[in-house]
Amino acid sequence: MNVLITGAHGTVGTSLVKHLPKQYSLTLLDRVEPPTDHPHADRETLVADVTDRDAMDTAVSGMDAIVHLAGDPRVTASYDSVERNNVRGTKVTLDAAAENGVRSVVFASSNHAVGRYETEHAPQLYDSSYELTVDHTSPVRPDSDYGASKVAGEAWMRLYAERHSMQCYSLRIGSVRSDPYDHPYGDAERAVSRGETTRGSEEYARLAARMKCTWLSQSDLAHLVACCLDDTTVEYETFYGVSGNEHTWFDLSHARETIGYDPKENGHAWTEPPQ
């Protein structure tokens, strides 16, 4: 299967390229060449902007599927940035996919498409005794222009699935982290390394408690995307992208039952960071 990955040099793209099974023939697309110390430094990159329709027509030619990750990933990003990079970039990518006969598109949406649930219920939400489940039928509640741009992307995905008979999957991705922070204490340990907090502090505990709920390990991320790429039944669906975290508020039953997602990691099984 020929698969184009847009935004391939970002955190999610780098994790996917590392962990996706070798059965997929991957083409990496990004706005820039990777730096010399990047894991992709020795791989060929299609340098293109996803808002450039001519470039995207060329990039998607001959592809069976697209994993669309490109966009401004910052929750604090301005409207102008997310309108151009997230909304317009997704629309152009889908136009190119439809025109060139791409069978399926996997879209990196975000937990921030429903982020207001967390805003409203945190920090109690991170406690194992707190009861809240957000699933694919819950109303969207974006927490930012970034979150709203992902909701817009999901809407385009459904439109193109129904208008062009493409298979489209929106993944509301939780917390994916680069090495060495790919674990439930990753955000807390990164904050320590930056001098922003200390181990044993309330802030350290809060960051770890949240991450145990929202963590999507690199390996589970690749498994989830592979489930979408291998699926032949879905027209359009929205799935939550977190590991099998025991007390997460994000529903995983829909992904388990529909595409066979079977995460191996559980953030709540960890009691301390890796040594």
Residue, then its C-alpha position, 0 to 999 in steps of 0.5 A: m500500500n502506497v501511503l503519503i504522510t503529510g507533516a511527516h517530520g513533526t512529532v506524530g509523523t516521526s513516531l508513525v514512520k518509526h513504528l508503522p509496519k514495513q508493509y506500507s510504502l511511505t512517502l514523506l511530505d513536509r514543508v521543509e527538509p528535516p535537520t541533519d539530526h532528525p530521525h528522517a535525515d537520511r530519508e527522501t522528503l517531498v518538500a511541499d506546502v499542503t495549501d499548494r494544490d498543484a504540489m499536492d496533486t503531484a504528491v498524491s498521484g499513485m497513492d492508495a492512502i493519505v495520513h494527513l498530519a500537516g498543520d499548525p499544532r499549537v493550541t495557542a495558534s492564531y486564527d490566521s495560522v490555523e485557517r491557512n495551515n489547518v483548514r485550507g491545508t486539509k481542504v486542498t489535501l482532500d481535493a487532491a485526494a478526491e481528484n486523484g482517486v485516493r482510497s482513504v484518508v486518515f486525518a489527525s484531529s485532536n482531543h482539543a476538538v472536545g477540549r472544553y469538557e476537560t476545561e470544565h471538569a479538570p483537575q478532578l477529571y484526572d482522578s480515577s473516581y471521576e465519572l465522565t465519558v466523551d465518545h464519538t456521539s458527544p457534541v464537539r466542544p473546541d477549546s481554542d481556534y486550533g480545536a475549532s480548526k480540527v472540528a472544521g477538518e472533521a466536517w470536510m472529512r465527512l463531506y468528502a467521504e459522502r460526496h466522493s465515496m472515500q474512506c475517511y477517518s478522523l482521529r482525536i489524538g491525545s498526547v503523543r510525545s517524542d523520545p525520551y518522553d514517550h511515557p505517562y510521566g513525559d510532560a512532568e519530566r520535560a517540565v523538570s528538565r526545563g526548570e519549570t517544576t520539581r519532582g514531588s511538587e503539585e504541578y508535577a503530580r498534576l501533569a502526570a495525572r493528566m498524561k496518564c489519561t491522555w497518553l497515546s504511546q508511539s506504538d499504539l498510535a501506529h497501531l491505530v493508524a494501521c487499523c484505519l489503513d487496513d480497514t475496508t468497512v468504514e465510510y466516515e468515523t471519528f475515533y479517539g486516539v489514546s492508549g488503553n488508559e484505565h481511567t481516561w474520559f475518552d471512549l475507546s470502545h467505538a474504535r475497538e469494535t469498529i476497526g479492531y483497535d487494541p492498544k497495548e499500553n496503559g498510562h495508569a499502570w505506571t507508578e513512576p517514570p522510567q529509570 
